[in-house]
Amino acid sequence: MPNSLPQWVLNDYIKLRAYFGERPFTVDDASKVLEKPLDTVMVLISHLSRGNLVNVAVDPENPK
């Protein structure tokens, strides 16, 4: 895991990885699992994406 990521990001990544494994998940799913607000989860996903720990894909049914 990249050492340049904040510790809270790594901790949340471990929780998401333990819960979802390799399965895809939405920001809403992550928010529920982590019990954190959507805006915080969006920041988390941004960090994880930049650290190449998650791949972000647009949902064709909800392309916002």
N, C-alpha and C positions, 0 to 999 in steps of 0.2 A: 504494500500500500504506500502511496506517496506520502512522504514525511512532511510535505509542504502544506497539507490540508490541516485545518484547525481540528483540534481533538474532538469537539462536538460533532463535526461532520463525520469523522471516522467512527465515532460511537454510534451515530444514527445509521451509518452504512452497515455496520455489523448487525444491528437490529433488523434492518430491512432484508439483508442477505439471509439471516437466520429464518425470517418469516417467509419470504418469497422464493428463496433459492435463485434459480435461473429463470423463473417465470416472469413475464411482463407484469407491470403494475402501473396504476395511474397515480397522479398526484393526490387525488382523493383517497385512494387506497393507502398510500404512504402516510397521509395525514391522520387517518384513523388508527393505523398500526402504531405510529409514533406518538399519537395523542398531542399533536402540535398543529397550530393554525396553518392554513394553506400558504400564506405568504412566507412563513418560515420554511416550509417544505420546498417551495419554489427556489429559495436561496440555496437550500441543501442540494437539490437536484442540479442546480447550476454549478456548484462546487464539484459535485461528483462527476458531472459531464466533462468539465474542464480537466479533471484528474483521470479521465478515461476509465472510470469505475462503473459508469452506466451509459447506455446508449439511449438517447432521447428520440422518440418517434412521434410524429403527429398522428393523432387518431383521425382517420378519414371521416368518421361519423361525428366528430366534434373538433373541427380544425381550428379552434381559437387559440 
